[in-house]
Amino acid sequence: MERHEAILLVGPTGSGKTPLGDAMEAHGLHGRKCHHFDFGHILRSIVDEQFCVKSLDEGDVAFLGSVLESGALLEDEHFHIAEKILLDFASRRQIAKGDLVVLNGLPRHIGQAGDVDVLQDVRTVIALSCTPEVVFERIGTNAGGDRDERCDDNMDAVRRRLDVYRLRTKKLLDHYHRRSVKIITVQIGAAWSVQDMLKAIG
């Protein structure tokens, strides 16, 4: 797979990564076409049998179902599943030279970051920052407009995902800072729309 320049969206559940990625795909960024790789959405679609990745076998799909149900992360030994999904995405999209890949949900921890760095050239990280209180308010009001079909937004599941983000995912910022990758931090408000986010990132 050709290695393309990528932007990584990082932030806790409910912070607005998916609406932001969708808007970047719809409108582009700084005159460049964007392809939004929404890993969580793709995983849910695969498990719900609404989307097929031919390179995944039944065991892979069953495993993904257990991961989604538990709120766990794909660990290093299972990265081959994520790689198949990313390769399938790149093949379907026929990403052109100069296009940007917007990574959302992959990598989720430092172990995955090394593997993703081989496949995509992460040049910028957009870190959406908000408190747990803001997360719960945004999810409760569907501030991003993307929660209607989420069946995993009960309070306990959201708390688990927030704990995983704090303990594992947030450390990605240190990883990319050490690699001198540009990091844009945006403090997200409870009522922020995707237009507010786009203005904040310039």
URHU-V462070 format. One record per pair of residues at least 12 apart in sequence whose C-alpha atoms are under 8 Angstrom apart, sorted by sequence separation. I is the first residue (numbers start at 1). J is the second residue. If there is no record, write none. Layout:
BEGIN
i->[I,I]
j->[J,J]
END
This chain:
BEGIN
i->[9,24,22,47,139,186,21,46,47,186,21,47,184,47,18,43,60,44,56,56,55,132,53,53,79,53,73,76,75,76,79,75,143,125,143,144,37,143,144,143,144,125,37,138,137,138,134,135,125,127,129,134,124,125,126,127,128,129,130,35,110,123,124,125,126,127,128,129,130,109,110,113,122,123,124,125,126,127,128,129,130,35,108,109,124,126,128,108,109,110,109,110,109,35,37,39,40,108,33,34,35,36,37,38,39,40,110,32,33,34,35,36,37,38,39,32,33,34,35,36,37,38,39,32,34,36,126,21,21,1,18,71,17,1,71,71,72,4,5,7,9,4,5,6,7,8,9,10,4,5,6,7,8,9,10,4,5,6,7,8,9,4,6,17,16,15,6,8,15,3,4,5,6,7,10,15,3,4,5,6,7,8,9,10,11,12,2,3,4,5,6,7,8,9,10,11,12,1,3,5,6,7,8,9,10,11,12,7,9,11,15,14,13,14,12,15,14,14,19,19,19,16,18,14,13,13,12,13,12,12,11,10,11,10,23,15,20,19,20,16,20]
j->[21,36,36,61,153,200,36,61,62,201,38,64,201,65,38,64,81,68,81,84,84,162,84,85,112,88,108,111,111,112,115,112,190,173,191,192,86,192,193,193,194,176,89,190,190,191,189,190,181,183,185,190,181,182,183,184,185,186,187,93,168,181,182,183,184,185,186,187,188,168,169,172,181,182,183,184,185,186,187,188,189,95,168,169,184,186,188,169,170,171,171,172,172,99,101,103,104,172,98,99,100,101,102,103,104,105,175,98,99,100,101,102,103,104,105,99,100,101,102,103,104,105,106,100,102,104,201,102,104,87,104,157,104,90,160,161,164,97,98,100,102,98,99,100,101,102,103,104,99,100,101,102,103,104,105,100,101,102,103,104,105,101,103,128,128,128,120,122,129,118,119,120,121,122,125,130,119,120,121,122,123,124,125,126,127,128,119,120,121,122,123,124,125,126,127,128,129,119,121,123,124,125,126,127,128,129,130,126,128,130,135,135,135,136,135,138,138,139,144,145,146,144,146,144,158,161,161,162,162,165,165,169,170,170,194,188,194,194,197,194,198]
END
